[in-house]
């Protein structure tokens, strides 16, 4: 049996941990001590339009101190380095399910090139509280890849386990294809929804924001092509046109809640890759600046409120 450890039991990690545990897989959740206490006491409660409502009881620990077969990383890019302090061993295989690109280099520096494969997940899932997960859209898929052919059998086994847990999964030919296929869609969705404060239903019907969406997709797809991935911008736009109207983005939700958004990991990564390949991305640059401005306003708001109370 493959033993999984999952670092970060939030909307993604908690959902996968619960699904795998319900399917009888060996799952160990690695999390902060208060979250470990909740999961140990109450399990992980899932309300899912895809898998139904259920409670699973995976094991939970604050530190991973022994070797496991697979470590799935499901933290935010903004908290990855701090979360990795809870990993005291070197797993046989590390599969990050983070947004962006640049975490791959960080993880290979830490665990070794041969032990890290690429992975992405497409899911709309939120942690309402520790141990309480809501998955609100039927779309669900995990894509895996390694440029090392020797890693493919291990990835095929992971995909098989995920499929058995009700999570569609597939192994692709290249890491660049897997990472960029999600990132082109994500950067356009995240930047337009975060800059506007609106959902995709508004974005795709408002002439100004639809133009921004199309331009963002086109710019990101061009960078993807230069980086060795083939991403059809029209297919990405069609996917977003078919998405339910209330679809937003985790960046948008983080910004609204006053949490640190993954602006640098998502848009920043695309812009840096564009510069390396001599490509300009004016729409993504403009949207990133608008979002950065909203972040600065959000950070300044508490201090203004304190000043007002003192006055």
N, C-alpha and C positions, 0 to 999 in steps of 0.2 A: 504493500500500500504506500502511495505517495503521501508524505507528511508535508502539509502546508503550514507556513507561518505567515500571518498577515499583519503588517505594520500599518496602523492607522485605521481603526474601525469606524470611520465616518460614513458618509453616504455611499461611497464606493466600497471601501474595505469592509464595513459592517454588513452590507448587502451580500458581498461574495462570501464572507465568513459564515454567515447564516445559511446561505444556499448550499455551500459545500458541506457544512455540518449536518444539515437536514438530510443530505444525500448519503450520509454515512462516512464521509471522508474524515481523515485525521487533520484537524485544524487547530492551530494555536494562535490566538490573537495577542498582539503585543501593543500595549497602550499605557497611558498614564495611570497612576495608581487609583484615582477615583473611578475611572472608567472600568478598570479591571474589577473593582469591587462591585459595580453595577452588573457587569456581564456575569460575573461569578454567582451573584445572588439571583438575578432575574433573567439571565440569558439575553439574547438579541431578538427583539420583537420587530417583525417585518410586515408592512402592509404594501403589497405589490400588485399592480395591475397585471403583471406577467406571471408571477409565481403564486399569487394568492396571499392570504394572511396566515402567518405562522410564527412560532417562537422556537428558536434554536439555541442550543447551549454548548457552544465551543469552549474549550479551555482558554483562559486568559492569564497573562503574566505581564509584569512591568518591564522585564528584561529577557531577551532571548540569549540563553547562555550555552546552548548546545547546537550541533549541526542539524539542519533540517534539509529535506530534499529541495523545497522551493520556498523562497521568500518573495511574497507579493507585496510590493510597496504601494500603498494607497493614501499617502499623505498629500497635502498641498505642497507645491513646489516651494512655497515660502517657509514651510516648517520642516522640510526634508532633512537638512543638516542636523537640526536639534533632535529630531526623531531618531536619526541613525545612532545617536548615543545609546539607545536602548538595545542595539544589536552588538553583542559581545563576541560573536562567532562569525565564521564565514560559511554561509549556506552553499549547497552544491550548485544551485542556480538562483539568480536574482532576476525577477521580472518586475520592472517598474510600470505602474499604470498611471503615471503622472501626465499632466499637460505639459506641452513644450517639447524641447529637444535636448537642451544642454545638461540635463540631469544625467544623461548617459555617460558623459565624460567623468563627472564626479563619481558616479558609482563604479566605473571601471578603475579609476584611480584607487578606490577603497577596496574593492573585492577582487579585482583582476579582470582583464579583458574577457577571458574565456568563460567567466561565471555570470556574465550579465547579458541578457537578451532584451530585445525591444518588445514592448507591449502597450496597447492602448485599449481603453474601454469606452464604448458609447452607451451611455445610460443617463437617465434623468432620475437621480436618487439623492435624497437629502436626509441627513441625520437631524431629526427633530429635537432629540436630546440624546445623551449617552445611552446606547442600547436600544434606541427607537428609530427605525429606518422607514422612510416612505419612498417607494418607487412609483412614479406617477405617469410614466409613458411606457407603452408596450415595446418600444424600440430598445433592443439590448444586444450587444455583440462585443466580444473580446477578439482582438487581432494580435497575433504573436509572430515574431520573426527573429532570425539570427543570421548574420552573414557567415557564420561558421557552420558548415554542413553537418558537423558532428553533433551540433546541438538540436538539430531538427527532431530526432526521435524523442528527446525529452520534452520538447514543446508539443509534439503530437500527443504525448501522454497527458500533459496538462490540459490541452484542448479537450481530450476525451473525458477527463474528470469534470471539467466545467460543463460540457454537454450533458453529462449524466446528472448534473445538479440543476439542469434547466437553463443554463447560461450558454447561448450559442457562441461558439468559438471556432477560429480557423487559423491555420498557420500559413503565412504569406512568404514570398520569395526573398524579400529584402527588408532590412530595417528602415531604410529611407522611405520606402513605399508605405510601410505601416505608420510611421510617425507623421509623415507629411500628409497622408490621406486624411487623417483626423485634423491635423493642425490647420490646413487650409480652410476647412469648414469652421473650425472652432474660432480662429482668430477673427474671421469676418463676423460671426455671430456674436462673440464676446465684445468686440469693439463697438459694433453698432448698437447693441442693446445697452451696453454700459455708458456710452457717450450720450445716448438719447434718453435713457431711463425707461424705454419701452420694450415690449415683447416683439417677437418676430412677426406677428400678425400686423402690427402697425408698421414695422420696418419695411415689409415687402409691399405695402399698399400706398405708402407715402412717397411721392416722387423723389423728394430730396434724399430720404434715407434709403430708398431702393437703389438709387444711383450709387450711394456710398457703399451699400452691400455688394453690388455687382463689381465695383471697382476694387474693393478690398479682396474679394475672391480672386479676381484676375491678377492682382499684384502678388498675392500669396502663392497662387498656382505657378506663376512665372518663376518665383524664387524656388519653389519645389522642383520645377523642371531643371533648374540650374544645379540643384543639389542631388539630382539623380533619381527623382521620383516623377511618375507620370500621373498628374491629377487633372482631370477634365473640369474646367471651371463651370461649364454648362451643367454637368452632372451634379456638382455641388450646389449650384443655384436651384436646380430642380428638387434636390433633397430638402432644401430649406423652404421651398415653395410648398412642399407637401407636408411639412411639419405642422403640428397643431398650433393654432394661433397664439396660445398662451406660453409658448416656449420662450424661455429666457436663457440666461447663462449663469454659471457659478460666479463669474467675475462680477456680473451685475448684482447678484444677491449679496456677495461679500461687500461690495461698495455700499449698498443700501444699509447693510447692518453695521457698517463702521469697521469691518475687518480688513486686513491687508489683502488686496486683490492680487491675482497672479498676472498683473499687467506686464511685468518684465519677462516672466517665464513664457508668456504666450506671444504678445505683440513684439516685445523686445527681442525675442529669439528670432522671429521672422525678419525684423528690421536689420539685425546684425548679420544674419545669413545673406540678406539682400546686398548689404554693403560689401561683404566678402566676394560676392559674385558680380559686383558692379551694377546692381539693379536698384533703381529708385522705387520707393513705395510711398508716394505722396499722400494717398488717402489714409493708409495705415499710420503714417507719421502724424497726420492731422488728428485722427481719432485718438491716437495715443496721447497726444498733448492735451486734448479736451478731457480725457479721462484723468490724466495726471492733475489737471486743474481741479477736477471734482474731488480728487483725493486730498489735495491741499486744503480745500474749503472744508471738507469733512473733518480733517485733523484740527483745523483752527476753531471749529465750532464749539467744542467744550470749553476752551479757554475764554472765548467771548461770552459764553453763558456764565462762567464763573465771575468774569469781570462785571457782568450785568447784575448778578446777585449781590456782589460787594457794593456796587453803586447804590 
